[in-house]
Amino acid sequence: QVQLVESGGGLVQAGGSLRLSCATSLTVFRIATMGWYRQAPGKQRELVATITSGGSTNYADSVKDRFTISRDNAKNTVYLIMNSLEPEDTAVYYCNAKKYGVENWGQGTQVTVSS
C-alpha cells in the first residue's frame, strides 16, 4: 500500500513561515502528480498547490506568491514552503499523490497561524 506521511505543521505567528514535507512510499514517484490540500474548520477541503511529474505547478489564488510547492524525486518527497502566513491559512494540510489515475492521501498535519 502507498503511504504518505506529512510533517512540519505547527503553531506560527502571522507573517511567519513553515515548510511542510510529505514523505511517500510511492514506486516510480517521479511520474506521480503531487499536491497539497487543506481543510479549515467548518470548510470544505480545498486545493492548495499541485506539481506534475514534469514540474508544472498550480496554486490556489489565495496562496499564490506566498506558497511554493517542490519535489525531490531522489527522496520521494514533496514540500510546501509557506511564507507570509495568515490566520486564514489555519487548517489541516493533506498530501495527495496521483499516479495511473489512482489517488492516495496522507493523514494530515495541523497548521495554526495566530494573530
FIKOL-758282 format. One line per 3 residues: number of its first residue (from 1); for each residue x, y, z of N, C-alpha, C, O, CB. Coordinates in pm, 1 decimal, decimal comma. Glycine has a CB too. Layout:
! residues N
NUM = X:Y:Z:X:Y:Z:X:Y:Z:X:Y:Z:X:Y:Z | ...
This chain:
! residues 115
1 = 83,8:-118,8:0,0:0,0:0,0:0,0:88,1:124,9:0,0:195,2:127,5:60,6:-95,2:0,0:122,0 | 41,1:226,3:-68,1:112,5:352,4:-73,0:92,8:426,1:58,6:-18,8:435,1:109,7:64,7:438,5:-192,1 | 201,5:478,5:112,7:197,1:555,4:235,9:247,4:696,6:209,7:349,3:716,3:143,5:280,6:487,3:346,2
4 = 174,3:794,8:262,7:213,7:934,0:256,1:210,9:988,7:398,4:109,5:977,6:467,1:120,1:1016,1:160,7 | 320,7:1047,0:442,4:333,0:1094,5:579,3:373,9:1241,0:576,5:483,7:1275,1:532,6:435,6:1009,5:659,4 | 284,0:1327,6:624,2:311,4:1470,0:630,8:381,9:1504,8:761,0:362,6:1439,1:863,3:182,3:1550,1:617,0
7 = 463,5:1608,6:755,3:528,4:1660,3:874,2:557,6:1808,1:853,2:551,6:1858,1:740,9:658,3:1581,6:905,8 | 588,9:1877,2:961,1:627,1:2016,7:953,3:522,3:2115,2:999,1:549,4:2235,0:1007,1:663,7:2048,2:817,1 | 402,8:2067,2:1029,5:299,9:2156,5:1078,6:330,1:2203,9:1219,0:420,0:2152,8:1285,8:165,6:2088,8:1074,6
10 = 253,7:2301,9:1262,7:272,6:2355,4:1396,0:204,5:2488,4:1412,3:120,9:2528,2:1331,2:418,5:2368,6:1426,9 | 241,7:2556,7:1518,5:186,6:2687,6:1551,9:286,5:2795,2:1513,1:404,2:2788,0:1548,7:151,7:2696,8:1702,7 | 239,2:2894,2:1440,4:325,4:3002,6:1395,4:247,0:3133,0:1401,2:125,2:3133,9:1383,3:378,9:2976,1:1251,6
13 = 316,6:3241,7:1426,1:252,8:3372,4:1427,3:230,8:3423,7:1286,1:302,8:3386,9:1193,3:336,5:3471,6:1506,5 | 131,3:3508,2:1271,0:105,0:3568,6:1141,0:231,3:3634,7:1087,2:304,5:3701,8:1160,0:-9,5:3671,1:1150,8 | 254,6:3614,0:958,6:374,4:3665,3:894,9:490,1:3568,0:895,3:590,7:3591,5:828,2:415,9:3790,3:961,0
16 = 478,1:3459,8:969,1:584,0:3361,7:977,4:581,2:3262,3:863,2:501,4:3273,9:770,2:575,7:3289,4:1106,7 | 670,9:3163,3:871,9:686,9:3064,7:766,1:693,5:2924,4:823,0:733,5:2904,1:937,7:811,8:3094,0:684,5 | 653,9:2828,4:742,0:666,7:2687,1:772,9:700,4:2611,8:646,0:667,7:2656,7:536,1:537,6:2632,0:837,0
19 = 765,3:2498,1:660,5:786,9:2407,7:548,9:725,1:2273,4:581,6:764,0:2208,0:678,3:937,3:2393,0:517,4 | 629,6:2232,8:501,5:567,9:2102,9:515,4:638,5:2002,9:425,1:681,2:2036,3:314,6:418,2:2109,9:482,8 | 650,0:1880,6:473,3:709,6:1773,5:395,8:611,8:1657,8:386,7:533,8:1633,9:479,0:843,0:1728,0:458,0
22 = 616,0:1587,2:276,9:535,3:1467,5:258,4:626,2:1359,2:204,4:665,6:1361,9:87,8:414,3:1493,2:162,7 | 659,1:1264,3:289,5:740,6:1150,5:250,0:649,2:1038,9:202,0:549,3:1008,0:267,0:830,0:1102,4:367,1 | 682,5:978,6:89,6:596,4:877,1:29,7:671,3:747,5:7,8:794,2:744,4:0,7:539,3:926,6:-101,7
25 = 593,5:639,8:-2,8:647,0:509,6:-39,0:615,4:475,6:-183,2:624,0:359,3:-222,6:592,2:402,5:53,0 | 579,5:573,9:-261,4:541,7:551,7:-399,8:656,2:492,1:-480,0:768,8:541,5:-476,1:496,0:681,3:-463,0 | 626,2:386,1:-552,2:718,7:338,9:-653,0:703,5:427,5:-775,8:594,0:474,9:-805,8:693,7:189,1:-687,5
28 = 811,9:449,1:-845,3:813,2:537,8:-961,6:750,5:672,2:-923,3:663,4:724,0:-993,2:736,9:473,2:-1081,8 | 796,8:727,4:-810,7:746,1:854,6:-761,1:754,9:963,3:-866,9:668,5:1050,8:-873,2:822,4:896,9:-637,0 | 856,6:958,8:-948,7:881,5:1066,3:-1043,5:769,7:1086,3:-1144,6:760,3:1194,1:-1203,3:1008,3:1040,0:-1115,7
31 = 685,1:987,4:-1167,0:577,2:1001,3:-1263,3:445,8:1044,0:-1198,9:346,2:1062,8:-1268,7:557,7:871,7:-1336,6 | 444,1:1059,5:-1067,9:322,4:1095,4:-997,7:302,5:1246,2:-995,7:398,4:1323,0:-989,1:325,2:1041,1:-856,2 | 176,2:1287,0:-1001,4:139,8:1424,2:-971,7:115,8:1435,8:-821,7:40,3:1357,3:-764,3:14,1:1468,1:-1052,6
34 = 179,0:1532,1:-759,2:169,0:1551,0:-615,2:94,4:1679,8:-585,1:98,4:1775,1:-662,9:308,5:1552,9:-550,4 | 26,9:1681,6:-471,9:-47,6:1800,2:-435,4:-61,4:1817,3:-286,3:-45,8:1723,0:-208,6:-182,0:1796,6:-497,4 | -91,2:1940,1:-248,3:-126,0:1974,5:-111,4:-267,8:2030,4:-110,6:-303,5:2114,5:-193,1:-24,8:2076,7:-51,3
37 = -346,8:1982,9:-17,4:-480,8:2031,1:5,7:-493,7:2069,6:152,1:-412,0:2029,5:234,9:-585,8:1925,1:-33,9 | -596,0:2147,1:183,8:-616,6:2184,3:323,2:-765,1:2191,6:353,6:-848,0:2214,1:265,5:-548,9:2318,5:354,6 | -795,9:2171,9:480,0:-933,5:2181,0:526,0:-936,6:2255,9:657,9:-882,2:2210,2:758,4:-997,0:2040,8:540,7
40 = -1001,0:2371,6:656,1:-1017,1:2452,6:775,3:-1145,7:2412,8:846,0:-1235,4:2355,7:783,9:-1017,7:2602,9:740,4 | -1155,5:2442,4:975,0:-1277,8:2407,7:1048,6:-1401,8:2466,7:982,6:-1407,0:2586,0:952,8:-1268,3:2456,2:1193,1 | -1500,5:2382,4:960,4:-1625,5:2426,3:901,9:-1621,3:2452,5:752,9:-1719,1:2501,8:696,7:-1669,7:2547,1:969,4
43 = -1511,3:2421,3:687,5:-1498,3:2446,6:545,0:-1465,9:2317,6:470,1:-1421,6:2219,1:529,2:-1390,2:2551,9:519,2 | -1489,0:2320,3:339,6:-1456,7:2206,7:254,6:-1306,5:2199,3:229,5:-1235,5:2299,5:237,3:-1532,6:2215,8:121,9 | -1260,3:2079,4:199,6:-1120,9:2063,4:162,4:-1096,6:2134,0:29,6:-1176,6:2122,4:-63,3:-1082,7:1913,5:153,3
46 = -986,6:2206,9:21,0:-955,8:2282,9:-98,3:-813,7:2256,7:-143,8:-725,4:2224,8:-64,1:-976,8:2431,1:-73,9 | -794,1:2270,8:-272,9:-661,0:2256,3:-330,6:-574,6:2374,2:-291,7:-618,9:2489,0:-295,8:-668,4:2243,5:-483,3 | -451,7:2345,5:-254,0:-353,2:2448,7:-225,7:-255,2:2461,4:-341,2:-234,9:2570,7:-394,2:-278,7:2417,9:-95,5
49 = -194,5:2349,9:-380,4:-95,9:2351,5:-487,0:-75,3:2211,1:-539,8:-93,8:2113,3:-467,3:36,8:2410,8:-438,1 | -37,1:2200,9:-666,2:-1,0:2073,2:-726,4:127,2:2089,5:-806,0:163,2:2199,5:-847,7:-114,8:2020,1:-816,3 | 194,8:1977,8:-826,0:313,3:1975,3:-910,4:313,1:1844,2:-987,0:299,5:1737,1:-927,9:443,9:1991,8:-826,4
52 = 328,3:1852,7:-1117,8:326,3:1735,2:-1203,1:463,4:1671,0:-1209,1:561,8:1724,2:-1157,8:278,8:1771,4:-1342,9 | 467,3:1554,5:-1273,3:594,7:1486,5:-1291,6:691,9:1569,5:-1373,6:813,5:1556,6:-1359,0:573,2:1352,3:-1357,8 | 638,2:1654,7:-1459,7:721,7:1741,4:-1539,9:760,8:1871,0:-1472,8:835,2:1950,5:-1530,2:653,4:1771,5:-1665,1
55 = 711,3:1893,8:-1350,7:747,7:2012,7:-1276,4:653,1:2129,5:-1290,7:678,4:2236,2:-1234,8:879,9:2055,0:-1316,8 | 544,6:2112,1:-1364,3:447,0:2219,7:-1375,9:371,0:2235,0:-1245,1:331,2:2135,8:-1184,1:349,7:2193,0:-1492,3 | 350,8:2358,8:-1202,0:285,1:2386,1:-1074,9:155,2:2460,8:-1095,0:136,1:2531,0:-1194,3:376,4:2465,1:-983,8
58 = 66,5:2444,3:-998,8:-60,9:2512,0:-997,4:-91,8:2549,7:-853,3:-73,2:2469,2:-762,1:-173,1:2423,5:-1058,6 | -139,4:2673,0:-832,9:-166,3:2723,1:-698,9:-305,5:2781,7:-689,4:-357,3:2839,0:-785,3:-63,3:2827,1:-659,2 | -364,9:2766,5:-573,0:-486,1:2840,1:-544,2:-454,0:2988,7:-539,6:-345,9:3028,7:-496,4:-549,3:2793,0:-411,7
61 = -548,4:3069,7:-584,2:-525,3:3213,5:-586,0:-492,8:3267,7:-447,1:-417,3:3364,0:-433,9:-646,7:3285,0:-642,0 | -549,1:3206,4:-344,9:-530,5:3255,8:-209,8:-388,6:3237,1:-157,5:-349,5:3302,7:-61,0:-626,5:3187,8:-118,5 | -310,7:3148,5:-219,8:-175,3:3122,1:-171,5:-68,5:3156,6:-273,6:50,4:3154,1:-241,8:-162,1:2977,7:-132,6
64 = -108,7:3188,7:-394,7:-11,4:3222,5:-498,0:75,0:3339,7:-451,0:24,9:3435,2:-391,7:-82,8:3257,0:-631,5 | 202,8:3331,2:-477,7:303,4:3429,9:-439,4:343,9:3420,1:-293,1:433,6:3492,1:-249,0:252,4:3568,0:-467,7 | 279,3:3332,3:-217,1:318,4:3310,7:-77,9:369,8:3169,4:-53,4:461,5:3149,7:26,2:201,2:3338,6:13,7
67 = 310,8:3070,3:-121,9:348,3:2930,8:-103,8:423,0:2880,6:-226,4:400,3:2928,4:-337,6:224,3:2844,1:-76,9 | 511,7:2784,4:-206,0:584,4:2721,6:-315,0:585,2:2570,7:-295,2:625,2:2521,6:-189,7:728,4:2776,5:-324,0 | 541,2:2497,7:-396,4:546,4:2352,8:-393,1:668,1:2306,4:-472,5:700,0:2362,4:-577,3:415,7:2290,9:-449,7
70 = 735,2:2204,4:-421,8:850,7:2149,4:-490,2:859,0:2000,2:-461,0:790,0:1949,5:-372,6:980,5:2221,7:-447,0 | 943,1:1931,0:-535,1:957,4:1787,7:-515,0:1102,6:1747,2:-529,4:1179,6:1809,6:-602,3:870,3:1710,0:-613,7 | 1138,3:1641,5:-458,5:1270,3:1582,3:-465,9:1249,1:1436,3:-502,6:1217,2:1354,0:-416,8:1350,5:1598,6:-330,7
73 = 1266,6:1404,6:-628,7:1238,8:1269,2:-674,7:1334,8:1166,5:-615,1:1298,8:1049,9:-599,1:1245,7:1263,8:-825,5 | 1455,8:1209,0:-582,4:1551,6:1117,1:-521,8:1507,9:1074,3:-382,4:1543,1:965,5:-336,9:1689,1:1181,4:-515,3 | 1430,9:1159,6:-314,2:1383,5:1130,5:-179,1:1236,6:1090,8:-174,7:1182,6:1066,2:-66,9:1405,4:1249,9:-90,7
76 = 1171,9:1084,4:-289,6:1028,6:1052,2:-296,3:947,6:1144,1:-204,8:857,2:1098,5:-134,8:1004,6:904,7:-257,6 | 979,5:1271,2:-205,5:921,8:1366,3:-111,8:876,5:1491,9:-183,8:941,4:1538,6:-277,3:1022,1:1401,3:-2,6 | 764,0:1545,8:-138,8:714,4:1672,9:-187,8:710,2:1771,0:-71,2:685,3:1732,0:42,9:574,1:1657,2:-253,5
79 = 734,6:1898,0:-100,5:741,5:2001,3:1,3:643,4:2113,7:-28,7:604,0:2135,4:-143,3:883,2:2056,2:11,7 | 605,3:2183,8:75,6:528,1:2306,0:61,3:590,5:2410,6:151,3:583,1:2400,5:273,8:377,7:2283,5:96,0 | 651,4:2510,3:91,2:708,7:2621,8:165,6:603,5:2729,8:176,9:552,7:2779,0:76,1:837,5:2676,1:97,4
82 = 571,1:2766,4:298,3:462,7:2858,5:327,0:520,6:2983,9:390,2:574,2:2979,5:500,9:356,7:2793,4:419,4 | 509,8:3094,2:320,5:558,3:3222,6:369,4:442,3:3318,4:392,5:332,3:3298,6:341,0:658,5:3283,3:270,8 | 468,4:3421,3:469,9:368,8:3525,1:497,7:236,6:3464,0:541,4:130,1:3499,9:491,1:347,4:3613,0:374,3
85 = 245,1:3372,7:634,6:125,8:3300,9:679,0:25,9:3394,6:745,5:62,9:3489,5:814,6:164,1:3189,0:775,3 | -99,7:3365,7:723,1:-210,0:3443,3:775,7:-300,6:3353,0:858,6:-301,5:3231,7:838,0:-288,8:3510,7:661,8 | -376,7:3410,0:951,9:-469,6:3326,0:1028,2:-563,6:3245,7:940,2:-604,7:3135,9:977,9:-550,5:3411,2:1121,6
88 = -598,1:3298,4:823,9:-685,4:3228,2:730,6:-621,3:3102,2:673,2:-690,9:3019,3:614,7:-724,8:3320,5:618,3 | -491,1:3086,6:688,6:-422,8:2965,6:643,3:-435,5:2851,0:742,5:-394,4:2738,9:712,6:-277,0:2994,9:618,4 | -491,0:2877,1:858,7:-507,4:2773,2:959,7:-594,7:2660,9:905,4:-707,4:2684,5:861,8:-568,5:2831,6:1088,5
91 = -542,6:2539,2:908,0:-613,6:2424,9:852,7:-530,8:2299,8:875,6:-414,5:2306,7:915,3:-643,1:2444,9:702,0 | -592,5:2185,8:850,0:-518,4:2061,6:838,7:-474,8:2048,2:693,5:-557,2:2056,1:602,4:-604,1:1938,6:885,1 | -347,4:2028,2:672,4:-291,6:2018,0:538,4:-265,9:1872,4:504,7:-203,7:1799,4:581,8:-162,2:2100,1:526,4
94 = -314,6:1831,1:387,9:-306,4:1692,9:343,9:-222,1:1680,7:218,0:-231,0:1763,6:127,5:-445,5:1636,5:319,7 | -141,8:1578,1:213,5:-63,0:1545,1:96,3:-142,1:1450,1:7,4:-211,6:1361,2:56,6:72,4:1482,9:136,5 | -131,4:1469,1:-122,5:-202,9:1387,8:-219,7:-107,6:1342,5:-328,8:-22,7:1418,9:-374,5:-321,0:1465,6:-280,1
97 = -122,6:1218,0:-369,8:-45,1:1163,6:-480,4:-139,4:1100,5:-580,9:-234,4:1031,8:-543,5:58,6:1060,6:-430,5 | -113,2:1123,7:-707,6:-194,9:1066,4:-813,6:-103,6:1003,2:-916,8:-16,9:1068,9:-974,4:-286,2:1173,5:-878,7 | -124,9:874,9:-938,6:-47,6:801,2:-1036,6:-137,3:696,8:-1099,6:-209,8:626,0:-1029,7:77,2:736,2:-972,7
100 = -132,5:687,1:-1230,0:-217,3:594,8:-1305,3:-365,4:618,4:-1274,0:-445,0:524,6:-1277,1:-178,8:449,1:-1273,7 | -401,7:740,5:-1244,4:-539,3:773,4:-1213,9:-585,3:736,6:-1074,6:-702,5:755,7:-1042,1:-625,8:708,5:-1310,2 | -497,5:684,8:-991,7:-531,3:644,6:-855,9:-474,4:746,2:-757,7:-357,7:783,8:-767,6:-477,9:502,4:-825,1
103 = -556,5:790,5:-663,3:-514,8:889,7:-565,2:-490,8:826,7:-428,7:-559,8:732,8:-388,8:-619,1:999,7:-554,2 | -392,7:879,6:-358,5:-364,2:842,3:-220,5:-349,5:968,6:-137,5:-305,4:1072,5:-186,5:-236,4:754,8:-211,1 | -387,5:957,6:-10,7:-386,1:1071,3:81,1:-307,3:1039,2:206,6:-305,8:925,5:253,7:-528,2:1112,2:117,8
106 = -241,9:1141,6:259,8:-180,4:1130,3:389,9:-280,0:1157,7:500,1:-397,0:1185,8:474,0:-63,5:1224,1:400,9 | -233,1:1149,3:624,0:-321,9:1166,3:738,7:-341,9:1312,3:777,7:-432,5:1343,7:854,9:-267,9:1090,2:856,3 | -259,8:1400,1:726,2:-272,7:1542,0:752,3:-181,7:1591,2:862,6:-142,4:1515,7:951,5:-412,9:1573,8:786,3
109 = -148,9:1719,0:855,4:-71,0:1784,9:958,6:-133,8:1920,9:987,2:-170,3:1993,7:894,9:78,2:1799,7:915,9 | -146,2:1954,4:1114,1:-215,2:2076,4:1154,9:-123,2:2196,7:1143,1:-9,8:2195,1:1191,0:-267,2:2063,5:1298,2 | -173,9:2301,0:1078,6:-106,8:2430,2:1073,3:-198,4:2532,3:1139,5:-313,2:2549,5:1098,5:-72,2:2471,4:925,6
112 = -147,7:2599,2:1240,8:-223,7:2700,9:1311,5:-146,2:2831,7:1308,2:-30,9:2837,6:1350,8:-253,0:2657,5:1457,3 | -209,8:2935,5:1257,8:-147,7:3067,1:1246,8:-220,2:3161,0:1341,3:-340,6:3182,5:1327,6:-151,7:3120,6:1099,8 | -148,9:3216,1:1435,7:-206,6:3304,2:1535,2:-185,2:3449,7:1496,9:-89,6:3483,8:1427,2:-146,8:3276,1:1672,4
115 = -275,9:3535,1:1543,6:-266,5:3677,9:1517,1:-175,1:3745,1:1617,9:-154,6:3866,3:1611,5:-404,8:3742,4:1519,8
